[in-house]
Amino acid sequence: MGDLERLKDIPSVDSLAAELGATAAGRRTPRRLLVRAARSAVESVRDEILSDGRAGSASSKDVRARARALALGEMRALSRRRLSPVLNATGVIVHTNLGRAPLSERAIQRVSEVSAGYSTLEYDLAEGDRGHRGEVVTDYLRELTGAEDALVVNNNAAAVLLALNTLALGREVVVSRSELIEIGGSFRLPEVFERSGARMVAVGTTNRTRPGDYENAIRNSTAAIMAAHWSNYSISGFVQRVELRDLSDICERAGLPLIHDLGSGLLADAASVGLEGEASIADSLAGGADVVTASGDKMLGGPQAGIALGRVETVGRMRANPLMRAMRPGKLTLAALEATLEAYLEDAERDEVPVIRALVESRGRLVERATELAGHLRDRCGGLCSVEVVETTARVGGGAAPERDVASAGLSVSSERMSTDALARRLRDVRPPVIARATEEGVVLDLRTIAPEDDAAALDALVAALATEEE
């Protein structure tokens, strides 16, 4: 049979889309995307038949199977690209690729309430007229940190950009070479400087910067000094840094503002959550920073947001900057942040805020959970797997506390029927997907980053992943 005859064996786009829609993944995918996947598969098979000359010997069944396989692959690729919930079993608490901080139940409820209809985003109920966005959040942040004023923007990079543009447009800002950081997505601090309109003056060396380096760089064109927290790296050995309080003294003598890019957004007492030595927002303000910028979705444990806190005059100038309108947060961000901050005001963060709860849970409790899960998994899977309770090392992660390890525990699971990589892949294919670590011994699920209420879902995912043999 010739190639042109074989074209008749290609299923129609509509019939192929209908087949896709009958699958589990297809039922979660909009029909227009199913049609697109089917059309792409039909066109690919047609091109193969007309171009490679190999389809002449293929059976009708082979042609249909090829079209269906291509359509399924395209649909699954689309499905994987959709934003969807996952179980984080990596042991990285603030995992940037997995959305950083999970929200508390209180924050989720507040977002649901605010998003269901209209809200008082910029409306004053007492006056019956226009109000100011984020006023309550500002009040909460002032109470929690001791800041004179605060504002909220899209993320910490936006807060840094706004501070530089407000305080140093067309002028110079002095910063240590050891703090010319690169953050996620290859965004670099020097590039943020360039876009802000401020000119960066780097002083010192990679490993040593002294007070005199800052003092010697100050001139009439200097607008501020900036310090950036080593949020996603560390330097050890022959190292010298200038403490924030000493930088503040230099700024005070020179009549310059001090900008501190803290990043992590830690509100809790560092020692109480096992992060001794990490600076909190309150520590930064007490150290003399005129404006501190931080993230809402790192160690604070709320939604993605940037927070700028500091002196009334400094923050007020930032709020009046026309760029603020391009950076201001929406009602969902403010609702989630407001609810998260309420937990801190009620001293409930250890129980309510998932990031803090993950930090403070004891290894002993994690071992208990892992032991219980291991028993259930053996009961349900029989000889399909080998499972062990293992001690692990979790990480804070997320540009929040570089190289900070946290003692943890979890499960190591392996199967004779499939490789470790195959099991890890199947865990990513179940619903909800489970993101785990593949090791030589097996797939490791670190329970520090799985909430206790999600243990049952993790168990179901393991059972489902182990039930299918490797393709």
C-alpha positions in Angstrom: 0.0 0.0 0.0 1.4 3.4 -0.9 2.1 6.4 1.3 -0.9 8.4 0.0 -3.3 5.5 0.8 -1.8 5.4 4.3 -2.9 9.0 4.8 -6.5 7.7 5.0 -5.6 5.7 8.1 -4.8 8.9 10.1 -7.7 9.5 12.6 -9.6 12.8 12.3 -8.7 15.6 14.6 -12.2 15.5 16.2 -12.1 11.7 16.9 -8.5 12.0 18.3 -9.5 14.9 20.5 -12.5 12.8 21.8 -10.1 10.0 22.7 -7.9 12.4 24.6 -10.9 13.8 26.5 -11.8 10.4 27.8 -8.5 10.1 29.6 -7.9 11.2 33.2 -5.5 14.0 32.1 -7.9 14.9 29.3 -10.8 15.5 31.7 -8.6 18.2 33.3 -7.7 19.9 30.0 -9.8 22.5 28.1 -11.2 21.1 24.9 -9.5 23.7 22.7 -6.1 22.5 24.0 -7.1 18.9 23.3 -8.0 19.8 19.7 -4.6 21.6 19.4 -2.8 18.5 20.6 -4.8 16.3 18.2 -4.2 18.6 15.3 -0.4 18.7 16.0 -0.3 14.9 16.2 -2.3 14.5 12.9 0.0 17.0 11.1 3.1 15.2 12.4 2.0 11.8 11.3 1.0 13.2 7.9 4.5 14.8 7.5 6.1 11.5 8.5 4.2 9.6 5.9 5.0 12.1 3.1 8.6 12.7 4.0 10.4 9.7 5.4 9.0 7.0 3.1 8.9 4.5 5.9 5.1 4.5 6.4 4.3 2.5 3.3 4.9 -0.8 5.2 3.0 0.4 8.3 -0.4 -1.1 9.1 -3.5 1.0 9.6 -3.3 0.1 13.3 0.3 1.3 13.5 -0.7 4.7 11.9 -3.5 5.2 14.3 -1.4 4.2 17.3 1.3 6.6 16.2 -1.2 9.5 16.0 -2.7 8.6 19.4 0.8 8.4 21.0 1.8 11.8 19.7 -1.4 13.4 20.8 -1.2 11.9 24.3 2.4 13.1 24.6 1.4 16.6 23.5 -1.5 16.6 26.0 0.6 15.4 28.8 3.2 18.0 28.1 0.5 20.7 28.2 -0.9 19.2 31.5 2.6 19.3 33.1 3.0 22.9 32.2 -0.2 23.9 34.0 0.2 25.5 37.5 -0.9 22.7 39.8 -0.4 21.7 43.5 2.4 19.3 44.4 3.7 17.6 47.5 7.2 18.8 48.2 9.2 15.9 49.5 12.6 17.4 48.7 13.4 18.6 52.2 14.0 22.2 50.9 11.6 24.2 53.0 11.5 27.4 50.9 11.7 25.9 47.5 11.7 28.6 44.8 10.8 26.2 42.0 7.8 24.9 43.9 6.3 28.2 44.8 8.3 29.0 48.0 6.1 29.4 51.1 2.8 27.5 51.2 0.1 29.6 52.7 -1.6 29.0 56.1 -5.2 27.9 56.3 -6.0 31.4 57.7 -4.4 33.0 54.7 -6.2 30.7 52.2 -9.5 31.5 53.9 -8.9 35.2 53.8 -8.0 35.1 50.1 -11.2 33.1 49.4 -13.3 35.6 51.2 -11.8 38.6 49.5 -11.8 37.1 46.0 -15.4 35.9 46.1 -16.8 39.4 45.5 -16.0 43.1 46.1 -13.8 44.2 48.9 -12.5 47.3 50.7 -9.2 47.3 48.8 -9.2 51.1 48.5 -12.4 52.1 50.4 -12.8 53.7 53.8 -15.9 52.3 55.4 -15.9 55.0 58.1 -15.8 57.9 55.6 -17.7 56.2 52.8 -15.0 57.4 50.4 -11.8 56.3 48.8 -9.2 54.8 51.2 -5.6 53.7 51.1 -4.5 50.3 49.8 -2.8 48.1 52.4 -3.3 50.3 55.5 -3.9 47.4 57.8 -0.9 45.5 56.5 1.2 48.7 57.2 -0.1 48.9 60.8 0.6 45.2 61.4 4.2 45.5 60.0 4.9 48.5 62.2 3.7 46.7 65.3 5.7 43.5 64.5 9.0 45.2 63.6 9.1 48.6 65.2 9.3 50.3 61.8 8.0 53.8 61.5 6.4 53.0 58.2 6.0 50.2 55.7 4.8 49.5 52.2 4.2 46.4 50.1 5.1 45.8 46.4 5.2 42.8 44.0 8.4 41.2 45.3 11.7 42.0 47.0 13.4 42.9 43.7 10.7 45.5 43.1 11.3 46.9 46.6 15.0 47.2 45.9 14.4 48.8 42.5 11.9 51.3 44.1 14.3 52.2 46.9 17.2 52.9 44.5 15.1 54.8 42.1 13.6 56.9 44.8 16.7 57.7 46.8 19.4 57.7 44.2 18.1 58.5 40.7 21.0 59.8 38.6 23.4 59.5 41.6 25.7 56.9 43.2 25.1 54.1 45.7 28.1 52.5 47.4 28.0 48.7 47.8 30.5 46.0 48.7 31.8 43.8 45.9 31.1 40.8 48.0 27.4 41.6 47.9 26.9 41.9 44.1 24.5 39.0 44.3 22.7 37.1 41.6 19.2 35.9 42.5 16.9 33.4 40.8 16.4 33.5 37.1 19.9 35.0 36.5 18.8 38.5 37.7 21.8 40.3 39.1 22.0 43.3 41.5 24.1 45.4 39.1 21.4 45.1 36.5 18.8 46.2 39.0 21.0 49.2 39.7 21.2 50.0 36.0 17.4 49.8 35.6 16.8 51.9 38.7 18.7 54.9 37.3 21.2 54.8 40.2 24.9 54.3 39.6 26.6 51.5 41.5 30.0 52.1 43.1 31.5 48.8 44.2 34.1 48.9 46.9 36.4 46.4 48.7 37.1 42.9 47.3 35.2 39.7 46.9 36.2 38.5 50.4 37.2 41.6 52.4 35.5 45.0 52.7 36.5 47.5 55.4 34.8 50.6 56.8 37.4 52.8 55.0 36.4 51.3 51.7 33.0 52.9 52.1 34.2 56.1 53.5 36.7 56.7 50.7 34.1 56.2 48.1 31.7 58.9 49.5 31.6 62.1 47.4 29.1 64.8 46.4 27.4 62.5 43.9 26.9 59.7 46.5 23.2 59.3 47.4 23.2 56.2 49.7 25.1 53.2 51.0 23.6 49.7 50.4 24.1 46.4 52.1 22.8 43.1 50.6 22.3 40.0 52.7 24.1 36.9 51.6 20.8 35.2 51.1 21.7 32.4 48.7 25.5 31.9 49.2 28.3 32.2 51.8 31.9 33.2 51.8 34.3 31.6 54.3 38.0 31.8 55.1 39.8 35.1 54.9 36.7 37.2 55.1 35.9 40.6 56.5 32.5 42.4 56.3 31.4 45.7 57.8 28.6 45.2 60.3 25.3 47.0 59.7 25.6 49.1 62.8 29.0 50.3 61.6 27.6 51.1 58.1 24.8 53.1 59.8 27.4 55.1 61.7 29.2 55.9 58.5 25.9 56.9 56.9 25.0 59.1 59.8 28.3 61.0 59.7 28.0 61.5 55.9 24.3 62.4 56.0 23.3 59.4 53.8 20.5 56.9 54.0 21.4 53.2 54.5 19.5 50.7 52.4 19.5 47.0 53.6 18.4 44.3 51.1 17.6 41.7 53.8 15.7 39.4 51.5 14.6 36.6 53.8 11.8 38.5 55.6 12.4 36.7 58.9 9.8 38.0 61.5 10.2 35.2 64.1 12.9 35.2 66.7 15.8 33.5 64.9 16.9 31.4 67.8 13.4 30.1 68.5 13.1 28.6 65.0 16.7 27.2 64.9 18.2 29.9 62.8 20.7 31.4 65.3 22.7 34.2 63.7 20.2 35.0 61.0 19.0 38.6 61.0 15.4 39.4 61.3 13.6 42.5 59.9 13.6 43.9 63.5 17.3 43.3 63.8 18.0 45.1 60.6 16.0 48.1 61.6 17.6 48.1 65.1 21.0 48.0 63.3 20.3 51.4 61.8 19.0 50.8 58.3 16.8 53.6 57.0 15.0 51.3 54.7 14.9 47.5 54.8 13.6 45.4 51.9 12.4 41.8 52.3 10.3 39.1 50.8 6.9 38.1 51.9 7.2 34.5 50.7 10.5 33.4 52.2 11.0 33.2 55.9 8.0 35.4 56.6 5.9 32.5 55.2 3.3 34.5 53.3 2.5 35.3 49.7 4.9 36.6 47.1 5.4 40.2 48.0 8.2 42.7 48.6 8.1 44.7 51.8 9.9 48.0 52.4 10.2 49.2 56.0 11.9 52.1 57.7 11.8 55.7 58.5 8.6 57.7 57.7 10.4 60.1 55.4 12.2 57.5 53.4 9.3 55.1 53.0 7.0 58.0 52.3 9.1 59.1 49.4 9.0 55.6 48.0 5.2 55.5 48.3 5.0 58.8 46.3 7.2 57.5 43.5 5.2 57.1 40.3 6.8 53.6 39.9 4.8 52.5 43.0 1.7 52.2 40.9 3.4 49.7 38.6 4.6 47.7 41.6 1.6 47.8 43.9 0.1 44.4 45.0 -3.4 43.3 44.3 -6.1 42.3 46.8 -5.2 38.6 46.9 -1.6 39.4 47.9 -2.7 41.8 50.5 -5.4 39.5 51.9 -2.9 36.6 52.3 -0.2 38.8 53.8 -2.7 40.4 56.2 -3.8 37.0 57.5 -0.2 35.7 57.8 0.8 38.7 59.8 -2.2 38.2 62.1 -0.8 34.8 63.0 2.4 36.5 64.2 0.5 39.2 66.1 -1.3 36.3 67.9 1.9 34.4 68.5 0.4 31.6 66.5 3.0 31.4 63.7 4.6 28.1 65.1 1.3 26.4 64.7 -0.2 28.2 61.7 2.5 29.4 59.3 3.7 26.3 57.3 7.3 27.5 56.9 7.7 28.2 60.6 5.9 24.9 61.5 8.3 23.0 59.2 11.3 24.6 60.8 10.3 23.8 64.4 9.0 20.3 64.0 11.3 17.9 65.9 13.1 15.1 64.2 11.6 12.7 66.7 8.1 13.6 65.5 9.2 13.2 61.9 10.6 9.7 62.7 7.2 8.8 64.3 5.3 9.9 61.1 7.8 8.1 58.9 7.5 4.9 60.9 3.7 5.0 60.6 3.8 5.7 56.9 6.3 2.9 56.3 4.0 0.4 58.0 1.0 1.4 55.9 3.0 1.3 52.7 4.2 -2.3 53.4 0.7 -3.3 54.2 -0.7 -1.9 51.0 2.1 -2.7 48.6 3.4 -6.0 49.9 6.4 -7.2 47.9 6.2 -4.3 45.4 8.6 -2.2 47.4 11.3 -1.9 50.0 10.8 0.9 52.4 13.0 2.2 55.2 12.8 5.0 57.7 15.9 7.2 57.2 17.4 10.3 58.8 17.9 13.1 56.4 19.2 16.6 56.2 16.7 19.3 55.1 17.6 22.8 54.0 16.0 26.2 54.5 16.6 27.1 50.9 14.8 29.8 48.8 17.5 32.5 49.2 16.6 32.7 52.8 19.4 31.1 54.9 22.4 29.8 52.8 23.8 26.4 53.7 21.6 26.2 56.8 20.9 22.5 57.4 18.0 21.1 59.5 18.0 17.6 60.9 15.1 15.7 59.4 13.7 12.3 58.6 11.6 10.5 56.0 11.2 7.4 53.9 13.5 5.7 51.4 11.5 3.7 48.9 12.7 1.3 46.1 11.3 -1.3 43.9 12.8 -4.3 42.0 10.3 -3.7 39.2 11.6 -0.3 38.3 14.6 1.9 38.6 14.9 4.7 41.1 14.6 7.3 38.4 11.5 5.6 37.0 9.9 5.6 40.4 10.7 9.3 40.9 9.2 10.0 37.5 6.0 8.1 38.3 5.7 10.0 41.5 5.7 13.2 39.4 3.0 11.7 37.2 0.5 11.0 40.0 -2.1 13.5 41.3 -1.0 15.4 43.2 2.6 15.0 41.9 5.2 14.2 44.5 8.6 15.9 44.1 11.2 13.7 45.8 15.0 13.0 45.8 16.3 10.1 43.8 19.4 8.5 45.4 21.4 5.3 44.7 19.4 3.5 47.5 16.0 4.7 46.5 13.6 7.6 46.3 13.7 9.6 49.5 10.6 11.5 50.7 11.7 14.1 53.4 8.7 14.6 55.7 9.9 18.0 57.0 8.4 19.6 53.8 5.2 17.4 53.8 2.6 18.7 56.1 1.2 16.1 58.5 -2.2 16.5 57.0 -0.8 15.5 53.6 0.7 12.2 54.8 -2.3 10.2 53.5 -1.9 11.8 50.1 1.8 11.0 50.0 1.0 7.4 50.9 -1.6 7.1 48.1 0.8 8.6 45.6 3.5 6.0 46.6 1.0 3.2 46.2 -0.1 4.5 42.8 3.4 5.0 41.5 4.6 1.5 42.7 1.6 -0.2 41.1 2.7 0.3 37.5 5.7 -1.4 36.0 8.4 0.6 34.3 7.6 1.1 30.6 
